[in-house]
Amino acid sequence: MPGPRPPRTAPEPSALTLADVAAIGAHMPPRYAVAVHLCAWAGLRSAEVFALRRHDVSLARDDTGTLRRPLLVVCDEVHERPGADVTTRPARTQRRPRPVHLPRTVGELLAAHLAAVPNRADNALVFAAPDGRPLTSLRRTRLLSRAAAAAGRPRVVWHDLRRVSAALAYSAGGSPADVAARLGVRPSTPAGRTTPDADARLAERLDALTTTGDRQ
């Protein structure tokens, strides 16, 4: 007699493309759409993106109005405890604040988002619930799941967007050390050292990918 059939497993979803990222962002509620792009282009964890405050963002412009090295400083993460309000706390995945430079195109998306957010206080969350508080992990998961399904990419989770970010950083010439520093992780192999301006230069090269189409 033939042996038992092996259990069926769902196929692994293919890697997200830049077109997928754009479509998912377009199907998110407008107040959270740019969070998708920050995860995909800056490599932030969802708990880090939804803990960002206005004072963590630098969007200085030169005399021509062009953004000059748009920058996020990742300091905190969303923290949840049973029976307690959702808050933010210093990110446990890093010893010090992590600077992450943005491609200018993504910086412009963030600037437009901030201009539309009514709360202009320096400590206001960049992406908050309507009551101004951080979003729970469950709420974030549901928002992304619905947007991804509407975009034709079901089963997408926030970490998939970080994978996009890593792939983009490597395709733009980032070294293992550069990519590890950008994502806030320890490299899996000896990766050497990154230089102080490596992330800013990497963001400038990434900017070309935002205007030349989907290369994944």
Summary of the structure (lengths in Angstrom):
residues: 216
radius of gyration: 18.2
end to end distance: 46.4
largest distance: 79.5
contacts: 613
relative contact order: 0.19
helix: 42%
strand: 10%
